[in-house]
Amino acid sequence: MEGGESQPVQPPTVLIDGSHFRRVSGTGIASYAFGLATALKQSGCNVAVLFGQRMSAKASGLSIATQVFGHEPPAPMWHHSLTKAGSVARAVLGTSRRKSAQNVPLGYVDLRANDPALPPFDQALNASSIFDDAHQLCARRGLLVSLDAPSVLAVAHWTAPLAIKAKGVPNIYSVHDLIPIQFPYFVLDRNGRMARLLCAIAREADLITTVSEASKRQIVEVLQVPEERISVTYQAVAPLPRIDQEDAERLVASVYQAQAGHYALFLGAIEPKKNLKRLIEAHLLAGTDIPLLIAGPNGWLCEEDLVLIESISGSDRHGPVRRLGYLPRRHVVALLQCARFLAFPSICEGFGLPALEAMQLGVPVLTSNTSSLPEVTGDAAVLVDPLDIADMVRGIRQIANDADLSAELGRRGPLQAAKFDQREYRKRLGAAYRTVGVEIRTGDGPCGAAALPDVAGERAFDVSPRG
C-alpha cells in the first residue's frame, strides 16, 4: 500500500434477531436482547437486527419499512388459521428450508417514539414469516431454516433458541435455561417441540452462550454439549433510572394507594415457575401486616394464580394481595424504590434480573436457594427453599421485621449488582466471541450507556424465556 499505511479495520457486523422487540408487554428475552444490542454497539460493532414480519409480495421501497414497523388491523380467526396452515404446508413441503433476508430502508422512518423502545442498531433486515416458518419446520421435520443475509456478517447471535442458522458465518445461540425439559409442566408445548429444538441447537451451534453457571451445568449434563462450546456471559444490567424519592413516594401513594416502606413487591410474569401460590400463602401466614403487590403481565398457565388473587382481595385496592398488572417502567422503578423488600422466590430462573435490579437500588431481596439465584445474589439476599412454605414464612418474617438485616442487605446489594454491570458484560461477551474468531472492543464505548426502554414488567424485570 502507498506510504506503508494500513487500511483501517472494519468493525464486525453482528446479526441478532428482533423476534421479541415488537411485543408490547415484552419478555425477559427482549430485555436480554436489548442489553446485547447495546453492548455490541458500545463495543464498536455494527448491529443488524432481523425481523420476521409477514411481507406482501408487492412490498418495495417505502412500503417495506411501513409493513415491518407498522400495525395491521385485527384479522378474523379464519385469517390466522389460514396463515398458520400456510406455514405448516411450507414446512411439510420443505419450501421454507431456505430464507433470504432483505434490507429494510429506514430513511424516512423515525423510530424514536416506538413503544416498546428499540435498541440501538445500524441495519434492519426482514425475512417474511421466518420465525413462524422456522418454528414449524423444526417441529415437523427437526430442521433449521438456512438464512441468506444481504450483507457481510461476522457472526449471527440468536438471543433465544430459534430454529434458524445463518449461512457462512459462526452461529451463536443464547440458551437461558432448560425449563421446557426440566419442568415441562410449567410451559405450553406440543409433542415435545421445545426439547427437539434445544437438541437441534446443541448439534448445530458453533457456540452457546448462557446467563449463569447453573444453566451451563444443565446444558452440559442434559444436552451433552462440551463445556468448551458454552460461554457464560451472564446478562447486561443497565443502571436503573432512579426517581427522586419524594416523587416516587408520591406516585406510589397516589396511583397505588401504597405507603413507602410498607409493602412487599413481586416483579415478573404470572406463571407457574414464579411460585406465586406458595409466595401468597407464605405471605399471609407470615402476618407482617403489609400487603404483597404483584406487578407484571399474565404469562402462560396463569389462570390458577389469578383465581387465587381474586379470591383473596378481588378488586379491593387495600387487600393483603394486590395485582397491579403490567406497568410503565417509571412506575415499576418507583414501586421498587419504595418497597420494604422484593419477594422473588422462583422455583427456577436462568438468571434472575428482578433480584439484581432491586439490589442495584439497595432494596432488600428475598429469593430462592435454587438454580441461578444464589449465584446472582451472592451474600446480598435472604435465601429460602421455594418449595417449603414454612421456610418462606421464616424468610419473610426475617426480612420484613429485622431492620438491621435490611440495612445490611441494602449496603451489600449495590456491591453485588456491580459485578454484572455493562462493562463486565462486554468483557465476558468479548471473550465468548473470540472463541468463534470474532474480535470486538471490550473497553468503554464512545456512545456511553444506553437507557433501557421506557416500559417495565416482564421485559425489564424477568429473564426467563417463555419456554
N, C-alpha and C positions, 0 to 999 in steps of 0.2 A: 504493500500500500504506500501511497505517496507520503513522504515525510515520516514514515515509520509509525504513523498514528493508527491505532486500532479502532475498529468500529465499536460504538457503544453497544453493550449487551442489551438486547431487547428483554423487557420484563416478560415472564411467563404468563400465558393466558390459561386461567383455570376455569373449567366449566363446572357449575353447580346447578342443581335442579331447583326450580321455583315451584315445586309441587304443593307447598304449604303456604306460600306467600299471599295468596289471594283469599284465603279463608278468613271471614270476618271475625269469628271467635278465636281463631288461632289454635295452635297446638304447641306442645313443648318442642317439637321438631322445628317449627317455624322460628322459635326463639334461638334454637341451636344454629339453624341455617343463617339467620340474621347475623349472629355473632361470628360465624365462619366467614361470611362475605366481608364483614367489617375488618376482621383480622387480615384477610388476604389483601384488601386494599391498603391497609396500613403497612403491609409487608411489601408494597410496591408492585403487586401483581395486577394484571388486567383480569377482571372478573366478567365472565359471560354467564348469564342466567337462562336456563332452558325452561320455557313454559310449554304447556300441553293443551292449549285452548283448541277446541274443535274449530276448524277453519273452513270457510266456504271455498269451493274450488275456484270461484271468481275473485278471491281476495288478491289485491295487488296494491302497491303504493301506500297511500294514506290509510286505506281500509284495513290493512294488516294490523297496525297498532290499535286501531279502534276495536277490532274484534278481540285482540289479546287482553286489553286492559279495560274494555267496556263490559257492560252487563246485558245479557239477553233478557227479554221479558219472560215471565213464568211460562213454562210449557206444560201442556196436558200430560197426564200419566202415560198415555199411549206413545207420546213422543220420546219420553225417557226409555220406555221399553224397547222402542224401535232402535234407539241409539245403542243401547246395550246389546241388542240382538246383532247389530252390525259389527260391534267389537268382537262378540263371540264368534261370528261367522269368519271374520278375518283371522282369528286365532286358529280355528279349526282348519281353514284352507291354507294357512301359512302365509297369507299375504301381508301380515303385519310383522314378519320376522325382521324386516329391514325398514328403517325410517330415515328420512332426511329432514334436517332442521333448516329453517330459512331465517334470514336476518329480519328483525322487526325494526323498521325505520322509526326513530323516535324524534325526528327533527322538530315537529310541532306539538308533541305531547308533553305536557307539564305534569309530572308525577309527584310533585312535592306535596300535594294535598291528598294523595291516595290514602285511604284508610281501609285496612291497616297499612302503615308506612312500609315502603320497600327499602331494602338495604342498598348500600352504595354498589353500583355496578357500571361496567363500561359498555356492555353489549347485551341486547336481549335477542334470544332465539326462540323460535316456536316450531314444534313438531306436532302436527294436528293429532289430537287424541292419544298422544304417546303414552301417558300414564295409565289410562284405561286399557289401551290395547296391550301394554306390557303386562298388566295385571292378568288379563285374560289369557295371554299367550303362555305365561308361566303356569297359570292354574290348569290350563287344558293340555299343555304339551311339555311343561318343565323347561322351557327355553327362555333365554333373554333376548330382548329386542336389540338388534345391532343398529347403532346410531351413526349416521354420517353428519358431520358438522361442516358448515360452510367456511369456517375459519381455522387457522392453525392453532391447535391446542397443545399445551404441555401435559395436562392431566385432566381427568374428569373426576370430580369428587361428589358422589351421591350422598346426600345428607341423611338418608334413611335407606332401609332395604328396598330397592327398586329393581325391577326386572329389566334393566337397561344396561348396555355396555357400549361405550363409545369406541369406534374403530380406530386402531392405530396409535393409541395412547394408553398409558397406565390408567387403570380404573380403581379408585379408592371408594370403599363403601363404609359409611358410618352405621355401625350396629350398636344401638344404645343399650339393649338388654335382650334377653331371650324369654320374655314373659309369655308369648304365644306357645312356647314349648314347656316352660317351667310351670306356668299357671294357665293352662288352656281354658279353665272355667272363668277366667277374668276377661276374656276377649270374645269378640264375634268373629268366627272363622268358619269357612265351609270346606269340608273334605280335607282338612289339614293343609290348606294352601300356603299359610304363612310358614309352616315348617319346611315345605318344599322350596319356597323362595329362599329361606335362610340357608338351606343346604346348597342350592344353586349358587348363591353368592359366595359361600365358603369355598366352592370349587373354582369359581371364575375370578374372584377378586385378586388383584395384584397386591393390595394391602387393605386391611380392615382397620379402621380407627374406632375407638370406643371411648366411653366417658368415665370409666372407673376401672380400677384393678379388679374389683368384684365382677364386673361384666366380662373383663378379659378372661378371668378364670373359667367362667361359664362357657365362653366361646371356645376356648381350648378343649375343655372337657366334653361338651355336648356336640359341637360341630367338628371336632377333631382338626382344628386349624392350628398349624405350627405357631409357636409363640413368636417367632421372628416375622411372621406375616401380620402381626397385630401390634398397633401402637396405641397406647393410652394417652390421649391428648387432654382429657377432661373437657371442660366447656368454658368458653369465654364468659366472664361475668362482668358486664359493664357497670360502672358506678351508678347506683340508683339516683334519680333526680330528687334529692331530699327537699322537702317542702318546709317553709317556715313553720315552726312548731305551733305557733298561735293559729296560723291559717289551717294547719292540719287538724287541730283540735276543734276549730270552728266547723270545718267541713264534716268531720265525723259526728259532731253533735247535731248539726242542723239537718243533715241528709239521712243519717242512720240512727239518730237518737241514742248514740253510744257515748259514754264518758271515757275520756282518755285514761288509760291505765286500769280500766275496769271491765275488760272483756278479753277473752282468748280468741285467736283468729286462726282459721284454716284457709289455706290458699291452694287451689287446684281444681281440676275437673272432678265432678261427682261420678265416680266409677269404682268398681269393686276393689281394685288394688289400693285405693286410698284409705280403705279401712274405716270409713265413716261410721258404720253401725257400731263398731266397738268403741270408737272415739266418743260418740254421743253417749253411749251407755256409761262409759268411764267418767265422762264429764258430769253427768247427772249424779252418779254415785259419789263423786269427789266432794260435792257440797260446797263449792268455793264461793257461791253467791255471785258469780259473774257469768254473763252469757257467753255462749260459743257462737261466733259469727262465721258463716261459711260463704266464702267468695270464690266464684269460679263457674264455668259453664257446665251444662249437663254433658256427661260423657256417655259411653255406651253402658248398657246394663245398669242404668241409674235408677230404675223405677222403684226398687225396694227402699233405697235411701231416701228418695223423695217422699214416699208414703210415710216413712218413719218421721221425717222432719215435719211433715204436715200434721201428723197425729200428735206431735208434742206441742207445737206452737201455732200451727195454722197460719193465719195472717197477722198474728199478734207481733207487733214490732218491738215488744218488750218481753217476749218469751225467753226461756232459757237457751233455746237453739234457734237461730235466725238465718235463713237462707237469703243471701243478697244477690245471687246470680252473677253474671259476667259484667264486670265493671270497667270504666275507663281507668287507664293506668294511674293517673294522678290520684284517683280515689283509693286505689289499692295501696299506693305508697303512703297516703295519709292514714289509712286504716292500719297499715303495718307499723308505722312510726308510733302510733298511739296505743298499740296493743300491749297488754301485760306480757303476753308471750305468744309465740307461734306454735300451734299444735299440728304436727305433721308426722303422725305415726303410720306411714305407709307400710304395707306388707312387703312391697318390693319396688325399688327405684333403680334406674340406670345411673342417675347422678343425684338429683335432689336439689334443684335450683331454688325452690322456695326457702329452704332452710338456709342456704348460703346468702340469699339476698336479705333475709331477716338479720343474719349475723353482720352483714355489712352495716346495717343501721344500728347495731348494738341492741337488737331485740332478743331476749332470751328465747331459746328454742327447745321444744320437747319433740323428740323424734325417735325413730326405731333403731334397734341394735342389730338390724339385718341389712343385707345387700350392701349398697354403696354408702349408706347414710353414716355409719361410724367413720368411714374413710374420709368423707367430705366434711363432717362437722368436727372431727378431732375431739379435743377436750373442751369444746365450747358449747355443749348441749347436754341436756338430760336425756339419757337413752333408756328406752323401755322395750319390753317384749311386746310386739304389736298383736300377738295372739293371746296375751294374758291380760284380761281386763283388770285383775287385781293389781298387777304391776303398773298398768297405765294409770289407775287411780292413785297409786303411790306417787308416781312421777308428777301427775297433775297437781296434787296437793303440795308437793315439794316445791315445784317451780312457781306456783301461784302464791304461796304463803311465806317463802323464805326470801326476805328482802336482800340479805347478804349474798345468797346464791345468785339471785337475779342480777345484782350489781356486778358480781364476778363474771357471770356469763356475758353480760353486756360489755365488759372490758376485753374478754378473750375473743368474742365473736369477730370484730373487725380484723384482728390479727390473723385468725384462721382464714377469713374470707380473702385476705390479701394474697394468699398462696394460689388463688385461682383468678387473679386479675388478668387483664388483656395482654399485658406484657409477657407474663408467664405462659399464657396460652399460645402466643406467637412463637415462643421458643420451642414448645412441645410440637406445635404444628410444623415448624421448620424441620425439626428432627425427623418427623414422620415422612415428610415429602422427600427428604434426602434419601430415604430407603428405596424410593422408586425413581431416583435420578433427577429430581427437580429441586433446584435451589431457590429459596425465597429469602428475602431480607427479614431478620428476626428482631432487629432493634426497633426503636420508636419510629413510626412512620411520620411523614411530614404533615399528614392531614389531622393528626391528633385523634382523640377518642370520638367515635360517632355515637350519637344517642340511640338508645333502643326506641322502638316505635311507641307512639303515644296511645297504647292500648294495654290492657292487662288481663289478668286471669290466667287461663291455661297457657297462653302464648308466653307471658312474661315470667310465670312462676312455676312451671312444671315441665321436666324434661322428658318424661317417659313417653315413648311412642304409643300410638293407639294400635298396638299390635303390629 
